Amino acid sequence: MHQSDKASDPNWVLLFACWLIATVSTLGSLFFSYVMEFAPCVLCWYQRIFLFPLVIILTRGLFPFDRSVVKFAIPLAILGWLTAVYHNLLFSGIIPEKIQPCSQGVSCTEEYIDLFGFLSIPMLSLLSLTLITALLILLHRRISK
């Protein structure tokens, strides 16, 4: 498949979009940690464990396009998404403080940023993992036909 063929293949474009979101999210996470010096909490580390490998896995699936990469990426994206949902419920106070996993070290409810009144670091993670998961599920349905 030539370069121009890849850009016109909707499946490749979906996988590329997943890779782009995962890469930007990974770089953002590293920026917050190493440039802004925001210490990650336990749940942030778990989300990173699911997010960071996606950059490598999705890159492998792009060149050349390999539809089987979806079966490796979807579980990581879903587990990362579930962790992000839990983290957001904790961050917003819906989950009681007594069952929080962040009893030592950095608090999972630490508010480092607040963009537009609702975009926190946990919410940014949830948004990126939601997009990645949704695009991967769409791609899986497209290639399973």
N, C-alpha and C positions, 0 to 999 in steps of 0.2 A: 504494500500500500504506500503510495507516494504521499509526501507531506500535504499536498493540496487535497488528497482524498481523505486524510485524517480529519482535516478541518470541516469537511462536509459530512462526515459520518456522525450522526447524532449520538451513537453509543460512545464513541471516543470523546466527544465533547462533554457528555455527562460525566465520564470518568475524569476528564481533565478538570472539570468544575469541582469535583470532589477533592482532587489533588490540590487545587488552588486554595480552596477553603481550609484544608488540613494544613497546608504549608503556611498560609497567612496566620492561622490560629497558633501554630507552633512558634512561629517567629514572634507573634504578639506575646505569647506566654513567656518566652525567653527574654523579651524586652522588659516586661513587667518585673521579672525576677532579677536580671543582671544589670539593667540600665536604671530602672526606677527603684530597684532594691526593695521590692515588695516580697516579703517572705511568703512562700506558698504554704497553705494549710494541708492537712492530711488528705482531704477530699480533692484538693487541687492536684496533689501528686497522683492520686488514683486516676483522675481524668487525663493527666499527662501520659500515664502508662498506656491508656487506650488510644490516645490521640497521636502521639509521636510516631509509633510504628506505621500508622496509616500513610504518612508521607513516603516512606520507603516502599511499602506494599503497593500503593497506588502508582508510584513512579514505575515500578516493575511492570505493572499492568498496562502502562501507556506505550512503552517502546519495546517491542511491538505490542499492539493492542492484544490483550489476553483477557478474554471474558471470564476465565476461572478466578481471576483476582477478586471478584465480587464475593465469592464464598469465604474468602479469608478476611475481607474488609468489613463485611456486614456485622459479624459478631463483635468485633472491636468497637465499631461505631455504636451499636446498640448498648453494649455494656458501659461505654463512656457516657452515652445519653442518659441511661438510668442513674448513673452516679451524679451527673449534672442535675437531673431532676431532684434527687435527694438533697443535693447541696443547696439548690435554690429554695426548697421547702424549709430547710434548716435556716438559711440566710434570712428568709422572710418571717421567721418565727412561727411557722405552722407546726414544725416538729419541736417538741418540748426540749428545753435545754438539758434535762437529765439524761436523754438518750443520744446526746451528741458525741460523735467519735473524736472530736477535737478537744479533749479534756486537758491535754498537755501540749505545750508549744504554741504555735500560732492558732488563734481562734478561727473556726470556719465561718464565723459571722463578721470577721474583720472587714470594715468597709474602706477599701483603698481608693476606689473611684466611684463616681455617681454621675453618669452622663445622662442628660435629659430627664433626670428624676427616676429612671428605672434601669438603666444599663450599668450593672455592676460587673465585676469580673466573673462571678458565677453565671450571671445571665448571658454574658458574651460567650462563655463556654457552652451553655445550653443552646444558644442560637446556632453556633457553628456545628455542633454535633447533631442538632435537629436537621439542618440543611444537608449535611453529609449523609446521615441515615436515610432521609427521604430520597435524595438523589440516587443512592445505592440501591434502595428498594425499587425505585423506578427503573433503573438500569437492569436490575435482576429480572424484573417482569418483561422488559423489552427483549432481553437475550434468551429468555426461557421459552419464547414462542416458537 
